Amino acid sequence: MDDTAIERPHPNGSLTELRIEMPAGTKHFAVADEIARYLPEEVFDGCGLKNAVEWLSKVSKLAGWREFRSVDHYLSSTETLRAIGQGPWQGNQSMVVLSDERLFFLTKGFVGATSEEFSLTAINSVVAKRRPIGEELIVTVAGSTTSISRMMHGQGDAIARGFRKVRTNMKSSLSAEASIESATSRAEELAKFASLH
């Protein structure tokens, strides 16, 4: 087994990334959980998972306990969690997670896990619909849809609103970058014309 630690700046302090190289088929998450037992709990909340889970009801936490225990393994060190919800997806109790980079569904069984993820730029729409037995979140990507149903009221709406906010921020950021590039290219053109004199 080979291991390395890399430390770098993070908006909430610093980030230490542990890499553990192990033979295929070994229990990587079990090793990560063992390391986590010896570190303070707040060390692992750089992505905002603790706050998001606290917002959920006791029923959601109970129904999705397997997913909640493992969702941090599916988040990258650069992601910030925006909203989270729980309900049936593809016939199983699952979780839907919105970060500032992607939206993904996760089902964690006793033996394995199933997940499906979508980059935020690939998603056409995220719609929350109120139903008599909870909310349904419908995600449309390239003409096909996937949905998670029977979510507690407010969860689907929080994810839909969070998606719109993140997409708006992404568009604003891209516009700002395009403006900077445009201003830089104009300045370079002026410098070229000035050098011709």
C-alpha positions as CSV (number, residue, x, y, z in Angstrom):
1,M,0.0,0.0,0.0
2,D,1.3,3.4,-1.0
3,D,0.1,6.7,0.4
4,T,0.7,10.4,-0.1
5,A,-0.8,13.6,1.3
6,I,-1.1,16.9,-0.6
7,E,-2.1,20.1,1.1
8,R,-3.4,23.2,-0.8
9,P,-5.4,26.3,-0.1
10,H,-9.2,26.1,0.1
11,P,-11.9,28.9,0.5
12,N,-12.6,27.6,4.0
13,G,-9.0,27.2,5.1
14,S,-6.8,24.5,3.7
15,L,-7.4,21.1,2.0
16,T,-5.4,18.0,2.5
17,E,-5.9,15.3,0.0
18,L,-4.9,11.8,1.0
19,R,-4.1,9.3,-1.8
20,I,-3.9,5.7,-0.8
21,E,-2.9,3.3,-3.6
22,M,-4.1,-0.2,-3.0
23,P,-4.5,-3.4,-5.0
24,A,-7.7,-3.7,-6.9
25,G,-10.7,-5.2,-5.1
26,T,-9.7,-4.0,-1.6
27,K,-12.1,-1.9,0.5
28,H,-11.0,1.7,-0.3
29,F,-14.0,3.3,1.5
30,A,-13.4,1.2,4.6
31,V,-9.8,2.5,4.8
32,A,-11.0,6.1,4.4
33,D,-13.6,5.6,7.1
34,E,-10.9,4.1,9.4
35,I,-8.7,7.2,8.9
36,A,-11.7,9.5,9.4
37,R,-12.3,7.9,12.9
38,Y,-9.1,9.5,14.2
39,L,-9.7,13.0,12.8
40,P,-12.1,15.7,14.0
41,E,-15.5,15.6,12.3
42,E,-15.3,19.2,11.0
43,V,-12.2,18.2,9.0
44,F,-14.5,16.5,6.4
45,D,-17.1,19.2,6.0
46,G,-15.3,21.5,3.4
47,C,-18.1,20.7,0.9
48,G,-21.0,21.7,3.1
49,L,-22.5,18.2,3.6
50,K,-23.2,18.6,7.3
51,N,-25.3,21.7,6.9
52,A,-27.2,20.2,4.0
53,V,-28.0,17.0,5.9
54,E,-29.1,19.0,9.0
55,W,-31.7,20.7,6.9
56,L,-33.4,17.3,6.1
57,S,-36.1,15.7,8.1
58,K,-35.6,12.8,10.4
59,V,-37.6,10.6,8.0
60,S,-35.3,11.5,5.1
61,K,-32.2,10.8,7.2
62,L,-33.6,7.4,8.3
63,A,-34.7,6.3,4.8
64,G,-31.4,7.4,3.2
65,W,-29.0,6.5,5.9
66,R,-26.7,4.4,3.7
67,E,-26.5,7.2,1.1
68,F,-25.8,9.8,3.7
69,R,-23.0,7.7,5.2
70,S,-21.2,7.5,1.8
71,V,-22.1,10.6,-0.1
72,D,-18.9,12.4,0.9
73,H,-16.9,9.7,-0.9
74,Y,-18.7,10.8,-4.2
75,L,-17.9,14.5,-3.8
76,S,-14.6,15.8,-5.1
77,S,-12.5,18.1,-3.0
78,T,-13.4,21.1,-5.3
79,E,-17.1,20.7,-5.0
80,T,-19.4,22.7,-2.7
81,L,-22.8,21.0,-2.0
82,R,-25.8,23.3,-2.7
83,A,-28.8,21.1,-1.9
84,I,-29.7,17.5,-1.2
85,G,-32.9,15.4,-1.2
86,Q,-34.0,11.9,-0.6
87,G,-36.7,9.6,-2.2
88,P,-37.3,6.7,-4.5
89,W,-35.2,6.7,-7.8
90,Q,-35.3,3.8,-10.2
91,G,-37.3,1.8,-7.6
92,N,-34.9,2.2,-4.7
93,Q,-34.5,4.7,-1.8
94,S,-31.9,7.1,-3.1
95,M,-30.4,10.5,-2.8
96,V,-30.1,13.4,-5.2
97,V,-27.2,15.8,-4.7
98,L,-26.7,19.2,-6.3
99,S,-23.2,20.7,-6.1
100,D,-21.7,23.7,-7.8
101,E,-20.3,21.3,-10.5
102,R,-22.9,18.6,-11.1
103,L,-26.1,16.9,-10.1
104,F,-26.1,13.3,-9.3
105,F,-28.3,10.5,-8.1
106,L,-27.0,7.8,-5.7
107,T,-28.4,4.5,-4.4
108,K,-26.3,2.6,-1.9
109,G,-27.2,-1.0,-1.4
110,F,-25.8,-3.6,1.0
111,V,-23.5,-4.9,-1.8
112,G,-22.9,-2.1,-4.2
113,A,-23.9,1.4,-5.3
114,T,-25.6,2.9,-8.4
115,S,-25.1,6.5,-9.4
116,E,-25.8,8.7,-12.4
117,E,-24.4,12.1,-12.8
118,F,-25.0,15.1,-15.0
119,S,-22.8,18.1,-15.5
120,L,-24.7,21.3,-14.9
121,T,-24.1,22.6,-18.5
122,A,-25.7,19.4,-19.9
123,I,-29.0,19.8,-18.0
124,N,-31.9,21.4,-19.9
125,S,-34.2,21.8,-16.9
126,V,-34.8,20.8,-13.3
127,V,-38.4,21.0,-12.2
128,A,-40.0,20.3,-8.8
129,K,-43.7,19.3,-8.9
130,R,-45.9,19.1,-5.8
131,R,-47.7,15.8,-5.4
132,P,-50.1,14.7,-2.6
133,I,-47.4,12.4,-1.1
134,G,-44.4,14.7,-1.5
135,E,-42.5,16.4,-4.3
136,E,-41.2,15.0,-7.5
137,L,-37.9,16.3,-9.0
138,I,-37.7,15.9,-12.8
139,V,-34.3,16.4,-14.5
140,T,-34.3,16.7,-18.3
141,V,-31.0,16.1,-20.2
142,A,-30.8,15.9,-24.0
143,G,-34.5,15.1,-24.4
144,S,-34.6,12.3,-21.8
145,T,-35.8,12.6,-18.2
146,T,-35.1,11.0,-14.9
147,S,-36.9,11.7,-11.7
148,I,-36.9,11.1,-8.0
149,S,-40.3,11.1,-6.2
150,R,-41.9,11.2,-2.8
151,M,-39.4,13.7,-1.6
152,M,-40.3,15.7,1.6
153,H,-42.0,19.0,0.6
154,G,-39.3,21.6,0.1
155,Q,-36.5,19.3,-1.0
156,G,-37.2,19.2,-4.7
157,D,-37.9,23.0,-4.7
158,A,-34.6,23.7,-3.0
159,I,-32.7,21.6,-5.6
160,A,-34.6,23.3,-8.5
161,R,-33.9,26.8,-7.1
162,G,-30.3,25.9,-6.3
163,F,-29.8,24.6,-9.9
164,R,-31.1,27.9,-11.4
165,K,-28.9,29.9,-9.0
166,V,-25.7,27.9,-9.8
167,R,-26.5,28.1,-13.6
168,T,-27.0,31.9,-13.4
169,N,-23.7,32.2,-11.5
170,M,-21.9,30.0,-14.1
171,K,-23.3,32.2,-17.0
172,S,-22.3,35.4,-15.2
173,S,-18.8,34.0,-14.7
174,L,-18.5,33.0,-18.3
175,S,-19.7,36.5,-19.4
176,A,-17.1,38.1,-17.2
177,E,-14.3,35.9,-18.6
178,A,-15.4,36.6,-22.1
179,S,-15.4,40.4,-21.4
180,I,-11.9,40.1,-20.0
181,E,-10.7,38.1,-23.0
182,S,-12.3,40.6,-25.3
183,A,-10.7,43.6,-23.6
184,T,-7.3,41.8,-23.6
185,S,-7.5,41.0,-27.3
186,R,-8.5,44.7,-28.1
187,A,-5.5,45.9,-26.0
188,E,-3.2,43.4,-27.9
189,E,-4.6,44.7,-31.3
190,L,-3.9,48.3,-30.2
191,A,-0.4,47.4,-29.2
192,K,0.2,45.8,-32.6
193,F,-1.1,48.9,-34.4
194,A,1.1,51.1,-32.2
195,S,4.1,49.0,-33.1
196,L,3.5,49.5,-36.8
197,H,4.1,53.3,-36.5
